[in-house]
Amino acid sequence: MSTVEQLQVVVSEVQNARHQVATVRAQLQELETTITAVEKHPEGMALHRQLGGVLVEVDNKAELIEELKTTHSTLSEHAERLSEHEAKLVAAYEELKKSLEGEA
């Protein structure tokens, strides 16, 4: 594979990684908003969650909050790994670019 082809592949991978990072960060923001809303939800009032296309009443608010926080933590770790992968791809891109400039 030529350097130009390698560069094109890496550019595509960088774009994909950036899209994934943005998507996961949006999901994290949504989870943070949800956690805050559930924590502020008045005790004694019904609380529902969506399961598929059905809303189901939640029996244990604290359990739901814990589950949301666990999901947030897992997603945060995933976002960190994606960011690290993106950084490595950007470094590979820079190396390929320098190599290509050296060939010219």
TORVO-629208 format. One record per residue (C-alpha): residue number from 1; residue in three letters; z, y, x. Coordinates in Angstrom, 1 decimal, padded with zeros to 4 digits. Layout:
N
> NUM / ALA / Z / Y / X
...
This chain:
104
> 1 / MET / 000.0 / 000.0 / 000.0
> 2 / SER / -001.0 / 003.4 / 001.4
> 3 / THR / 001.5 / 006.2 / 001.9
> 4 / VAL / -000.1 / 008.2 / -000.9
> 5 / GLU / 000.3 / 005.2 / -003.3
> 6 / GLN / 003.9 / 004.7 / -002.2
> 7 / LEU / 004.5 / 008.4 / -002.8
> 8 / GLN / 003.1 / 008.2 / -006.3
> 9 / VAL / 005.3 / 005.2 / -007.1
> 10 / VAL / 008.4 / 007.0 / -005.8
> 11 / VAL / 007.6 / 010.1 / -007.7
> 12 / SER / 007.3 / 008.0 / -010.9
> 13 / GLU / 010.6 / 006.3 / -010.1
> 14 / VAL / 012.3 / 009.7 / -009.5
> 15 / GLN / 011.1 / 011.0 / -012.8
> 16 / ASN / 012.3 / 007.8 / -014.6
> 17 / ALA / 015.7 / 008.0 / -012.9
> 18 / ARG / 016.1 / 011.7 / -013.8
> 19 / HIS / 015.2 / 010.9 / -017.4
> 20 / GLN / 017.8 / 008.1 / -017.4
> 21 / VAL / 020.5 / 010.4 / -015.9
> 22 / ALA / 019.7 / 013.0 / -018.5
> 23 / THR / 019.9 / 010.5 / -021.4
> 24 / VAL / 023.2 / 009.0 / -020.2
> 25 / ARG / 024.7 / 012.5 / -019.7
> 26 / ALA / 023.7 / 013.4 / -023.3
> 27 / GLN / 025.4 / 010.2 / -024.5
> 28 / LEU / 028.5 / 011.1 / -022.5
> 29 / GLN / 028.6 / 014.6 / -024.1
> 30 / GLU / 028.2 / 013.1 / -027.5
> 31 / LEU / 031.0 / 010.6 / -026.8
> 32 / GLU / 033.3 / 013.5 / -025.6
> 33 / THR / 032.6 / 015.4 / -028.8
> 34 / THR / 033.3 / 012.3 / -030.9
> 35 / ILE / 036.6 / 011.5 / -029.1
> 36 / THR / 037.7 / 015.1 / -029.7
> 37 / ALA / 036.8 / 015.0 / -033.3
> 38 / VAL / 038.5 / 011.7 / -033.9
> 39 / GLU / 041.7 / 012.8 / -032.1
> 40 / LYS / 041.8 / 015.9 / -034.3
> 41 / HIS / 041.1 / 014.0 / -037.5
> 42 / PRO / 044.1 / 014.3 / -039.8
> 43 / GLU / 046.4 / 011.3 / -040.1
> 44 / GLY / 046.2 / 009.6 / -043.5
> 45 / MET / 042.6 / 010.7 / -044.1
> 46 / ALA / 040.0 / 008.0 / -044.1
> 47 / LEU / 038.1 / 007.6 / -040.9
> 48 / HIS / 034.7 / 005.7 / -040.8
> 49 / ARG / 032.4 / 004.4 / -038.1
> 50 / GLN / 028.9 / 003.4 / -038.4
> 51 / LEU / 028.0 / -000.3 / -037.8
> 52 / GLY / 024.3 / -000.8 / -038.1
> 53 / GLY / 023.3 / 000.9 / -041.3
> 54 / VAL / 026.8 / 000.6 / -042.9
> 55 / LEU / 029.8 / 002.9 / -042.7
> 56 / VAL / 033.0 / 001.0 / -042.3
> 57 / GLU / 036.5 / 002.4 / -042.7
> 58 / VAL / 038.6 / 002.3 / -039.5
> 59 / ASP / 042.1 / 000.9 / -039.9
> 60 / ASN / 043.4 / 001.9 / -036.5
> 61 / LYS / 042.6 / 005.4 / -035.2
> 62 / ALA / 044.3 / 004.8 / -031.9
> 63 / GLU / 042.3 / 001.7 / -031.3
> 64 / LEU / 039.1 / 003.5 / -032.1
> 65 / ILE / 040.0 / 006.3 / -029.6
> 66 / GLU / 040.8 / 003.8 / -026.9
> 67 / GLU / 037.4 / 002.0 / -027.5
> 68 / LEU / 035.6 / 005.3 / -027.3
> 69 / LYS / 037.4 / 006.2 / -024.1
> 70 / THR / 036.5 / 002.8 / -022.6
> 71 / THR / 032.9 / 003.3 / -023.5
> 72 / HIS / 033.0 / 006.8 / -022.0
> 73 / SER / 034.4 / 005.4 / -018.8
> 74 / THR / 031.8 / 002.7 / -018.5
> 75 / LEU / 029.0 / 005.1 / -019.2
> 76 / SER / 030.4 / 007.6 / -016.7
> 77 / GLU / 030.3 / 004.8 / -014.0
> 78 / HIS / 026.8 / 004.0 / -015.0
> 79 / ALA / 025.8 / 007.7 / -014.8
> 80 / GLU / 027.3 / 007.8 / -011.3
> 81 / ARG / 025.3 / 004.8 / -010.2
> 82 / LEU / 022.1 / 006.3 / -011.7
> 83 / SER / 022.7 / 009.6 / -009.9
> 84 / GLU / 023.2 / 007.7 / -006.6
> 85 / HIS / 020.0 / 005.8 / -007.2
> 86 / GLU / 018.2 / 009.1 / -008.0
> 87 / ALA / 019.4 / 010.6 / -004.7
> 88 / LYS / 018.1 / 007.6 / -002.7
> 89 / LEU / 014.8 / 007.9 / -004.4
> 90 / VAL / 014.6 / 011.6 / -003.6
> 91 / ALA / 015.4 / 010.9 / 000.0
> 92 / ALA / 012.7 / 008.2 / 000.1
> 93 / TYR / 010.3 / 010.7 / -001.5
> 94 / GLU / 011.1 / 013.3 / 001.2
> 95 / GLU / 010.6 / 010.7 / 004.0
> 96 / LEU / 007.2 / 009.7 / 002.5
> 97 / LYS / 006.2 / 013.3 / 002.2
> 98 / LYS / 007.0 / 014.0 / 005.8
> 99 / SER / 005.1 / 010.9 / 006.8
> 100 / LEU / 002.1 / 011.9 / 004.8
> 101 / GLU / 002.2 / 015.5 / 006.3
> 102 / GLY / 002.3 / 013.9 / 009.7
> 103 / GLU / -000.8 / 011.9 / 009.0
> 104 / ALA / -002.7 / 015.0 / 007.9
